[in-house]
Amino acid sequence: MNKNWKAIFWKYATIIVVVLIVLNPEMLQLGLFIDGVGLEIFLMLLDVQVVTILATFLARNIEPLTIYIKYFCLYIFQALSWPSIKEEQKRLISVTPGPASLMHLLVLSAAISML
């Protein structure tokens, strides 16, 4: 019963959106384009644009911040830098991630790939 309700809801929601697009004179060409290429291809094109915008945002705004945090942490925890680890190999155990960290990374990578 639940799947049937969702299918009916999405069918009517799609009809309403398409009617609103077609009735708006400025969006008529978009409605014809969606009709020509199909809704799935149109949504894929929108998805590619969103991913591109997010990648640009992350590269310009977030990556410099992470680099700053990395160098700040290396300044605070100088014992965890690679030159100090090469001097004392027993520090390598405190730097390498444990199994729990690897499992968290596995879940995060799967979630990120769904975007």
N, CA, C and O of each residue as an XYZ file, in Angstrom:
460
protein
N       0.824     -1.185      0.000
C       0.000      0.000      0.000
C       0.869      1.251      0.000
O       0.527      2.247     -0.637
N       1.993      1.201      0.713
C       2.869      2.366      0.834
C       3.514      2.724     -0.505
O       3.605      3.901     -0.855
N       3.963      1.704     -1.257
C       4.578      1.962     -2.555
C       3.568      2.541     -3.537
O       3.905      3.416     -4.335
N       2.342      2.059     -3.483
C       1.304      2.557     -4.367
C       1.028      4.032     -4.077
O       0.857      4.822     -5.005
N       0.985      4.403     -2.813
C       0.766      5.793     -2.425
C       1.899      6.681     -2.926
O       1.653      7.773     -3.437
N       3.130      6.219     -2.782
C       4.275      7.000     -3.260
C       4.259      7.146     -4.778
O       4.560      8.219     -5.300
N       3.915      6.091     -5.477
C       3.873      6.159     -6.942
C       2.814      7.148     -7.414
O       3.047      7.913     -8.350
N       1.660      7.132     -6.772
C       0.605      8.077     -7.140
C       1.024      9.505     -6.828
O       0.785     10.415     -7.622
N       1.648      9.701     -5.671
C       2.115     11.039     -5.292
C       3.129     11.575     -6.300
O       3.018     12.719     -6.743
N       4.114     10.758     -6.662
C       5.140     11.220     -7.606
C       4.569     11.442     -8.999
O       5.030     12.327     -9.721
N       3.579     10.657     -9.384
C       2.958     10.843    -10.688
C       2.261     12.200    -10.756
O       2.429     12.944    -11.722
N       1.478     12.515     -9.724
C       0.785     13.805     -9.717
C       1.739     14.970     -9.522
O       1.536     16.038    -10.101
N       2.773     14.784     -8.718
C       3.762     15.852     -8.544
C       4.477     16.141     -9.863
O       4.731     17.301    -10.187
N       4.799     15.111    -10.612
C       5.447     15.302    -11.913
C       4.516     16.001    -12.884
O       4.943     16.885    -13.626
N       3.263     15.619    -12.889
C       2.295     16.267    -13.785
C       2.159     17.742    -13.435
O       2.116     18.587    -14.329
N       2.092     18.061    -12.152
C       1.958     19.464    -11.727
C       3.188     20.269    -12.137
O       3.052     21.386    -12.635
N       4.376     19.722    -11.937
C       5.600     20.449    -12.304
C       5.675     20.663    -13.811
O       6.030     21.752    -14.261
N       5.352     19.655    -14.584
C       5.403     19.792    -16.043
C       4.371     20.808    -16.521
O       4.666     21.608    -17.409
N       3.165     20.791    -15.949
C       2.135     21.766    -16.338
C       2.571     23.179    -15.979
O       2.371     24.106    -16.764
N       3.169     23.356    -14.797
C       3.653     24.686    -14.409
C       4.769     25.168    -15.330
O       4.837     26.353    -15.654
N       5.630     24.268    -15.746
C       6.715     24.646    -16.658
C       6.150     25.029    -18.020
O       6.578     26.019    -18.613
N       5.199     24.256    -18.516
C       4.659     24.517    -19.843
C       3.786     25.771    -19.847
O       3.784     26.505    -20.835
N       3.043     26.036    -18.767
C       2.176     27.207    -18.723
C       2.945     28.514    -18.565
O       2.440     29.575    -18.931
N       4.137     28.449    -18.036
C       4.951     29.655    -17.905
C       5.600     29.929    -19.262
O       6.344     29.084    -19.761
N       5.337     31.092    -19.873
C       5.866     31.336    -21.221
C       7.393     31.372    -21.276
O       7.984     31.046    -22.306
N       8.028     31.761    -20.185
C       9.493     31.815    -20.173
C      10.112     30.428    -20.070
O      11.274     30.234    -20.428
N       9.347     29.473    -19.585
C       9.864     28.124    -19.383
C       9.394     27.146    -20.451
O       9.660     25.948    -20.348
N       8.710     27.629    -21.462
C       8.175     26.753    -22.491
C       9.289     25.992    -23.216
O       9.149     24.799    -23.490
N      10.397     26.680    -23.529
C      11.507     26.005    -24.202
C      12.110     24.928    -23.315
O      12.520     23.875    -23.803
N      12.167     25.190    -21.999
C      12.688     24.170    -21.080
C      11.775     22.950    -21.066
O      12.251     21.815    -21.049
N      10.467     23.183    -21.072
C       9.524     22.067    -21.118
C       9.679     21.250    -22.387
O       9.620     20.021    -22.347
N       9.877     21.925    -23.516
C      10.085     21.206    -24.773
C      11.406     20.450    -24.771
O      11.495     19.349    -25.315
N      12.444     21.045    -24.154
C      13.741     20.366    -24.056
C      13.623     19.113    -23.200
O      14.150     18.059    -23.555
N      12.923     19.233    -22.059
C      12.741     18.070    -21.184
C      11.943     16.991    -21.916
O      12.233     15.802    -21.790
N      10.945     17.413    -22.677
C      10.159     16.442    -23.445
C      11.020     15.757    -24.500
O      10.844     14.571    -24.778
N      11.949     16.504    -25.083
C      12.795     15.939    -26.133
C      13.846     14.976    -25.614
O      14.032     13.902    -26.186
N      14.540     15.338    -24.535
C      15.640     14.487    -24.059
C      15.207     13.518    -22.974
O      15.902     12.536    -22.713
N      14.092     13.770    -22.350
C      13.632     12.893    -21.283
C      13.982     13.472    -19.926
O      14.979     14.176    -19.771
N      13.151     13.165    -18.952
C      13.332     13.707    -17.607
C      14.590     13.171    -16.943
O      15.255     13.902    -16.210
N      14.930     11.909    -17.185
C      16.112     11.319    -16.549
C      17.393     11.997    -17.025
O      18.278     12.296    -16.224
N      17.488     12.236    -18.331
C      18.683     12.896    -18.874
C      18.768     14.326    -18.363
O      19.854     14.807    -18.040
N      17.632     15.010    -18.287
C      17.622     16.384    -17.783
C      18.086     16.433    -16.335
O      18.888     17.291    -15.968
N      17.583     15.512    -15.505
C      18.015     15.478    -14.101
C      19.487     15.109    -13.984
O      20.175     15.598    -13.088
N      19.983     14.246    -14.885
C      21.405     13.917    -14.874
C      22.242     15.151    -15.198
O      23.286     15.376    -14.584
N      21.781     15.958    -16.171
C      22.498     17.188    -16.503
C      22.511     18.162    -15.330
O      23.524     18.809    -15.064
N      21.382     18.266    -14.627
C      21.349     19.115    -13.435
C      22.301     18.585    -12.364
O      22.978     19.362    -11.691
N      22.349     17.269    -12.209
C      23.239     16.656    -11.225
C      24.701     16.949    -11.551
O      25.489     17.234    -10.649
N      25.067     16.882    -12.819
C      26.444     17.187    -13.226
C      26.786     18.646    -12.906
O      27.896     18.941    -12.462
N      25.842     19.547    -13.128
C      26.096     20.948    -12.824
C      26.265     21.176    -11.326
O      27.135     21.942    -10.912
N      25.443     20.522    -10.511
C      25.554     20.672     -9.061
C      26.883     20.120     -8.566
O      27.529     20.734     -7.716
N      27.299     18.969     -9.087
C      28.577     18.384     -8.676
C      29.739     19.301     -9.068
O      30.692     19.455     -8.304
N      29.663     19.902    -10.243
C      30.717     20.813    -10.689
C      30.787     22.045     -9.805
O      31.877     22.484     -9.437
N      29.644     22.603     -9.465
C      29.616     23.789     -8.603
C      30.152     23.454     -7.221
O      30.926     24.226     -6.655
N      29.752     22.315     -6.671
C      30.253     21.917     -5.348
C      31.757     21.647     -5.373
O      32.464     22.002     -4.430
N      32.247     21.026     -6.437
C      33.685     20.753     -6.529
C      34.475     22.053     -6.596
O      35.534     22.174     -5.981
N      33.962     23.021     -7.340
C      34.639     24.317     -7.420
C      34.622     25.006     -6.069
O      35.630     25.572     -5.647
N      33.485     24.962     -5.385
C      33.388     25.573     -4.064
C      34.354     24.925     -3.086
O      35.046     25.616     -2.338
N      34.401     23.593     -3.090
C      35.300     22.898     -2.170
C      36.760     23.184     -2.485
O      37.572     23.349     -1.575
N      37.099     23.244     -3.774
C      38.489     23.483     -4.150
C      38.928     24.895     -3.788
O      40.081     25.103     -3.411
N      38.038     25.857     -3.896
C      38.413     27.250     -3.637
C      38.302     27.645     -2.181
O      39.108     28.442     -1.702
N      37.327     27.111     -1.461
C      37.059     27.590     -0.112
C      37.442     26.609      0.991
O      37.965     27.018      2.028
N      37.193     25.358      0.785
C      37.399     24.381      1.861
C      38.827     23.842      1.865
O      39.418     23.677      2.932
N      39.391     23.566      0.687
C      40.727     22.980      0.630
C      41.800     23.867      1.272
O      42.637     23.342      2.005
N      41.818     25.198      1.031
C      42.823     26.019      1.736
C      42.662     25.968      3.255
O      43.644     26.027      3.996
N      41.420     25.858      3.707
C      41.190     25.758      5.141
C      41.744     24.442      5.693
O      42.337     24.424      6.771
N      41.553     23.350      4.964
C      42.075     22.071      5.436
C      43.610     22.054      5.427
O      44.231     21.442      6.297
N      44.212     22.720      4.452
C      45.675     22.800      4.426
C      46.179     23.573      5.640
O      47.164     23.186      6.268
N      45.488     24.679      5.966
C      45.864     25.460      7.141
C      45.717     24.631      8.411
O      46.585     24.672      9.282
N      44.629     23.882      8.521
C      44.414     23.040      9.702
C      45.480     21.953      9.781
O      45.944     21.619     10.871
N      45.872     21.396      8.632
C      46.904     20.355      8.605
C      48.228     20.893      9.143
O      48.858     20.265      9.994
N      48.644     22.050      8.649
C      49.912     22.599      9.114
C      49.835     23.063     10.564
O      50.826     22.997     11.292
N      48.670     23.530     10.983
C      48.496     23.925     12.379
C      48.602     22.709     13.292
O      49.246     22.763     14.340
N      47.964     21.610     12.887
C      48.048     20.380     13.693
C      49.467     19.819     13.712
O      49.927     19.329     14.743
N      50.167     19.890     12.565
C      51.556     19.426     12.555
C      52.447     20.304     13.423
O      53.423     19.823     13.998
N      52.117     21.583     13.522
C      52.886     22.476     14.393
C      52.637     22.123     15.851
O      53.566     22.108     16.658
N      51.387     21.840     16.187
C      51.064     21.502     17.578
C      51.595     20.115     17.933
O      52.198     19.931     18.991
N      51.369     19.130     17.043
C      51.785     17.758     17.306
C      53.018     17.435     16.470
O      52.942     16.646     15.528
N      54.130     18.029     16.805
C      55.357     17.818     16.034
C      55.867     16.390     16.152
O      56.638     15.931     15.309
N      55.439     15.687     17.192
C      55.872     14.297     17.353
C      55.240     13.399     16.294
O      55.731     12.295     16.059
N      54.156     13.850     15.647
C      53.491     13.031     14.648
C      53.913     13.388     13.231
O      53.303     12.905     12.277
N      54.925     14.208     13.066
C      55.402     14.538     11.723
C      56.280     13.398     11.206
O      56.837     12.633     11.993
N      56.402     13.288      9.886
C      57.151     12.174      9.302
C      58.636     12.184      9.668
O      59.190     11.106      9.883
N      59.317     13.334      9.753
C      60.720     13.267     10.186
C      60.888     12.691     11.588
O      61.825     11.934     11.841
N      59.971     13.052     12.513
C      60.092     12.496     13.864
C      59.705     11.024     13.892
O      60.234     10.265     14.703
N      58.780     10.604     13.008
C      58.408      9.189     12.952
C      59.564      8.371     12.380
O      59.787      7.237     12.805
N      60.301      8.933     11.421
C      61.447      8.216     10.870
C      62.534      8.025     11.914
O      63.264      7.034     11.882
N      62.645      8.968     12.834
C      63.643      8.824     13.901
C      63.226      7.739     14.892
O      64.055      6.942     15.332
N      61.942      7.713     15.240
C      61.436      6.710     16.174
C      60.261      5.996     15.525
O      59.169      6.553     15.421
N      60.489      4.761     15.090
C      59.452      4.029     14.371
C      58.275      3.628     15.255
O      57.199      3.326     14.739
N      58.454      3.617     16.563
C      57.338      3.222     17.429
C      56.210      4.253     17.409
O      55.094      3.930     17.814
N      56.461      5.477     16.954
C      55.411      6.487     16.846
C      54.477      6.210     15.664
O      53.390      6.782     15.589
N      54.884      5.356     14.761
C      54.061      5.051     13.597
C      52.739      4.422     13.997
O      51.730      4.620     13.320
N      52.728      3.671     15.080
C      51.487      3.040     15.552
C      50.480      4.098     15.969
O      49.282      3.910     15.753
N      50.921      5.206     16.559
C      49.981      6.243     16.986
C      49.461      7.074     15.826
O      48.481      7.802     15.984
N      50.098      6.983     14.658
C      49.681      7.781     13.506
C      48.759      6.999     12.580
O      47.823      7.563     12.013
N      49.014      5.715     12.426
C      48.211      4.927     11.488
C      46.798      4.737     12.028
O      46.618      4.524     13.227
N      45.796      4.811     11.158
C      44.415      4.659     11.628
C      44.115      3.218     12.007
O      44.647      2.279     11.415
N      43.273      3.065     12.982
C      42.862      1.746     13.416
C      41.734      1.206     12.571
O      41.269      1.887     11.657
N      41.283     -0.006     12.856
C      40.193     -0.609     12.074
C      38.900      0.198     12.131
O      38.170      0.268     11.142
N      38.611      0.805     13.277
C      37.376      1.599     13.384
C      37.436      2.813     12.456
O      36.436      3.165     11.829
N      38.589      3.446     12.367
C      38.733      4.599     11.484
C      38.570      4.192     10.028
O      37.949      4.909      9.243
N      39.123      3.053      9.673
C      38.991      2.578      8.299
C      37.542      2.245      7.958
O      37.103      2.480      6.832
N      36.796      1.702      8.917
C      35.390      1.412      8.667
C      34.589      2.696      8.495
O      33.692      2.761      7.654
N      34.911      3.728      9.293
C      34.236      5.015      9.125
C      34.546      5.614      7.754
O      33.661      6.169      7.103
N      35.785      5.503      7.321
C      36.149      6.013      6.006
C      35.437      5.248      4.893
O      35.068      5.835      3.876
N      35.242      3.953      5.077
C      34.529      3.155      4.088
C      33.084      3.622      3.952
O      32.569      3.748      2.841
N      32.433      3.878      5.087
C      31.047      4.344      5.052
C      30.970      5.736      4.437
O      30.076      6.008      3.636
N      31.897      6.622      4.800
C      31.883      7.981      4.246
C      32.141      7.980      2.757
O      31.504      8.734      2.023
N      33.069      7.145      2.289
C      33.340      7.106      0.858
C      32.140      6.575      0.085
O      31.872      7.032     -1.026
N      31.417      5.623      0.653
C      30.216      5.132     -0.016
C      29.129      6.199     -0.054
O      28.409      6.326     -1.044
N      29.013      6.969      1.036
C      28.001      8.024      1.073
C      28.349      9.150      0.109
O      27.458      9.708     -0.532
N      29.624      9.490     -0.004
C      30.046     10.560     -0.898
C      29.860     10.146     -2.364
O      29.525     10.974     -3.211
N      30.077      8.880     -2.646
C      29.928      8.436     -4.031
C      28.479      8.456     -4.492
O      28.223      8.456     -5.696
N      27.533      8.474     -3.574
C      26.126      8.523     -3.945
C      25.708      9.926     -4.368
O      24.644     10.099     -4.962
N      26.537     10.939     -4.067
C      26.166     12.299     -4.450
C      26.305     12.501     -5.862
O      26.034     13.595     -6.359
